[in-house]
């Protein structure tokens, strides 16, 4: 099995040393680093958002349950 390595640049994989698989080749991308986004790990993909939890303090108490009402103007449930 051939192995190609490269780096993502602006959403495109740039292969090292000009080694590019032929057109039509099915590939699987597996990041080599355990951490894919600063603070994000494969087992907790959105953990980096936790730093924003609880920072908004002036919301109605029922905002989570009634967010469609507050955001879109639908009737409260």
N, C-alpha and C positions, 0 to 999 in steps of 0.2 A: 504494500500500500504506500503510495506516495504521500509525502507530507509537505505542505506549503505553509510558510510563515509570512506574516506581514503585519501591517499596522493600519488601523482605521484612520483616515484623514478626510474630514468633511463628509462623513457618511459612506465613504468608499474604501474598500480594502486595497491597500497598496502592497503588493507582494515584494518580498526581499529578493535581491539579485536578479530581478526581471523574470523570475520563474512564475509563470502564469498558467493555470490549468486551461486546457482547451475549452472553447465555447461549448456550452451545453453540459459541462461537467457539473454534477450535483455535488455540493459541498456542505459541510457542517462547520459552523463557526463556534468554537469553544474558547472563551477568553482564558488567557494564560494566567492572569492575575486573579487572586481570590476576591479582591475588592474592585468592583467595576465602576462605581461612582463614589466620590468622596463620602465615606461613612456608610456606604451601601455594601452589603454582603449578599451572596446568593441565597442564604437561608433567611435573610431579612431584607428583601429588596427595597422597601421604602423607609427603612429605619432612619435615613438621613433627614426625613421630614419631622421626626420627633422634636427637633429643636424649635419647631413652630407651634407645638401643642400648647394650648392654654395661653397664648400671648394676646388673643383678642378678649377683652374683658367687658365690652359694652354691648354684647349681644343679648337678645331676649332669652329667658331661661329655657323656652321650648324651641329654640332655633334648630337643634338637631332633628327633632321630631317633625317640625313644621317648616323645614327649609324651602320646600316648594312654594309655600305661601309667601315667605319673605323674599325669595329670589324671583319667582315667576308670577306672583300675585294670585295663585290658585286659592280656592277656599280652604280654610283650615279643616283638618280631618278630625 
